[in-house]
Amino acid sequence: MSKLSVRKTVSMWAAAVLGFAVSFSAFAADPLKVGFVYVSPIGDAGWTYQHDQGRKAMEGALGDKVETKFIESVPEGGEAERVIRQFASDGYDLVFTTSFGYMNPTIKVAKQFPDVVFEHATGYKTAGNVGNYVARFYEARYLTGVVAGHMTESNTAGYVAAFPIPEVLRGINAFTLGMRSVNPDAQVKVIWVNSWFDPGREREAADVLISQGADVVTHHTDSTAAVQAAEDAGVWSVGYHSDMSKYGPERHLTAATHHWGGYYTKTAREVINGAWESTRVWGGLAEGMVSIAPLNDEVPADVAKQVEGVTAAIKDGGFHPFQGPIKDQGGEVAVPEGKTMTDEELSTMEWYVEGVLGKLPK
Amino acid sequence: MTETIVGILLATLGAGTPLVFATLGELITEKSGVLNLGVEGMMLIGAVCGFAAAAESGSLWFGVVISMFAGGGMALLFGILTLTFQANQVAAGLALTIFGIGTSAYIGLDYTSVTLPNIDPIQLPFLSDIPVIGRLLFSLDPLIYLSFAMFGAISWFLYRTKGGLVLRAVGESPESAVSLGHHVIAIRYLAVWFGGAMAGLGGAYLALVYTPLWVEEMTAGRGWIALALVVFSTWRPSRVMVGAYLFGGVTIVQFHIQGFGVDIPSQLLSTLPYLATILVLVLISRDIHTIRLNAPASLGKPYHPDL
């Protein structure tokens, strides 16, 4: 062994020991750095607000074991890639990217930072260091439909919807099935506003639905305008994303809400313990990822009880909102008795169930 | 059926009003020869400041007044850049919009969870009891009446007063206006300020009356529509009204069409307001001579007395 190579070997060992010591001390003392990328401002209600509530819940549960940072209003696309890369190169250990359009940027950055764990919401791509999570919003939608089915007198609900994609269609269908499970005459009118966020338009669409006879209004858009429109017109509303009762103190029946805190806490804990693995998670009522907001006082006790019953059945797997028999809009059997739609079928859903009015835009 | 039609017309008035305010304001600004592309930003600042003032004071009217000052203040900022320092109007206007989007979001941080009471419509005695017409014209919310009044005042001012003549002269040929002894820069400052105040009012209508809440970027592009309306209405107030209500009306009608389940793709329907408004305004204004007559000849060109 030459002198040079001895020195080399020693220094390699030294570096290894030092490196181990550094990483060990990091493991023991330094908090896990967790970054969040949000697509819109946090605000007071809505999609990003619920994610931020999740972040806070995680901080509450893990205390000084985690250190979090978020960046709001990050446009999907190139800008997102820059923000995600910045988190990774700033030494963040775990990065949650919380909008569908962040999928490709997340995968791209993840390739360059194999030691960082990424979790992307609502997409479908995974990688060795990229997990994927989304919630079964339709389970909560079904429950709110049950409430709406009992409370409607005109047997017509109005649905202000953003874009005709499977995610939104699942919500419309689940809501309609829920309504018709307790009120077979119920129908759901849908108006597409072709925008995720435009309070003025959402309001106009809700007003039109009300003027066309809807006495329950719900929405799959990001503002609270539909709930306010219902309050002003004196008809019922069902919120989405967050409990929106503040915007409809008298007429807000309930809301289909999302809860990410449990999942964020569990994921961070797994990363800290070195037990994290890339998975695709689609959690619902059972996992606590979706829920419904407290019912309006006007909702009769027996309805509340029924909703509790259905909730329990969905949680323990005894009931699935999309179990047959389900007819499509034209009255043809789409899901036969004894069958339940698979997750694959649900995630590509592009048809209306019976009871939805109007034709599906293609 | 009457009920549906009255409903559509009432909703049209509501949907058109923010555009009426913002577009009439920009019309005055452009008539003086200044192109302010910052309408969206001024609307947002007007909306958030009006909302905050109304929430803090409990007075909606105080909110309305503040929104005008806030929008006007933004416009003065633009005026200082472009009129005093001769900055490029297009660039300064775009910057004003970006500045307005960010600043309004910052000011509004504490107000995203606040709700405001509704403004009750004014029921004019006796008149509001007339069937159909009574509901359409005589029991509206006060800001809609204000928008009617503004339309009347601006039309009268532009074409029936000496002040209007001077304003138009400044927009046509600032050099000639100066030679007649008019202070071009001062007049342009006033026109720019007025445009900002009206944009602020348009924003206030959205945040205080239409959807009584504050959320970031709640104007959702209406400032840009207002800019387009000024051009397509060939700088004439009556056509601004046609354009604004047409845009609002077609938006409402296409929602009704969807609600009735007519088999037209909703993506196509949502382009209708834009298509219909442009088509109608282009058709009624297609005479090139009247366009030349009404378009301010020095629009967008900087003017400096020493040059």
Contacts between the chains, C-beta under 8 A, distances in Angstrom:
chain1	res1	chain2	res2	distance
A	40	B	216	7.8
A	41	B	105	6.5
A	41	B	112	7.8
A	41	B	215	8.0
A	41	B	216	4.9
A	43	B	112	4.7
A	43	B	215	6.2
A	43	B	216	7.2
A	44	B	112	4.2
A	44	B	113	3.8
A	45	B	113	8.0
A	73	B	216	7.7
A	158	B	259	7.7
A	164	B	266	7.5
A	189	B	259	5.4
A	189	B	261	7.8
A	190	B	258	7.5
A	191	B	255	5.3
A	191	B	258	4.8
A	191	B	259	5.7
A	191	B	266	7.8
A	192	B	258	6.4
A	192	B	266	3.7
A	192	B	267	7.8
A	192	B	270	7.4
A	193	B	255	8.0
A	193	B	270	7.3
A	194	B	266	6.3
A	194	B	267	6.1
A	194	B	270	4.3
A	195	B	220	7.2
A	197	B	215	7.9
A	197	B	217	7.6
A	197	B	220	7.1
A	198	B	220	4.0
A	198	B	221	8.0
A	199	B	206	7.6
A	199	B	211	4.4
A	199	B	213	6.9
A	199	B	215	6.1
A	199	B	218	5.1
A	199	B	220	7.2
A	200	B	15	7.2
A	200	B	18	7.6
A	200	B	206	6.2
A	200	B	210	6.1
A	200	B	211	6.1
A	200	B	218	7.5
A	200	B	220	6.3
A	200	B	222	7.3
A	201	B	220	7.2
A	201	B	251	7.1
A	202	B	211	7.9
A	203	B	210	6.6
A	203	B	211	4.8
A	204	B	11	6.3
A	204	B	14	7.9
A	204	B	15	5.9
A	204	B	251	6.3
A	204	B	252	5.9
A	204	B	255	6.1
A	205	B	255	5.1
A	207	B	11	5.8
A	208	B	7	8.0
A	208	B	11	7.1
A	208	B	252	6.5
A	208	B	255	4.2
A	208	B	256	5.5
A	208	B	259	5.5
A	209	B	259	6.0
A	211	B	3	7.8
A	211	B	4	6.9
A	211	B	7	4.4
A	211	B	11	7.8
A	212	B	4	7.9
A	212	B	256	7.2
A	212	B	259	4.6
A	212	B	260	7.3
A	223	B	211	7.5
A	223	B	213	7.6
A	223	B	215	5.8
A	223	B	218	7.7
A	224	B	213	6.4
A	225	B	211	4.7
A	225	B	213	7.3
A	228	B	115	7.9
A	228	B	211	6.4
A	228	B	212	6.9
A	228	B	213	6.8
A	232	B	118	6.2
A	246	B	113	7.1
A	246	B	115	6.6
A	247	B	115	6.2
A	247	B	213	7.2
A	357	B	261	5.1
A	358	B	258	6.3
A	358	B	259	7.4
A	358	B	261	4.0
A	359	B	261	6.6
A	359	B	263	4.8
A	361	B	265	4.5
A	361	B	266	4.4
A	361	B	267	6.0
A	362	B	265	6.5
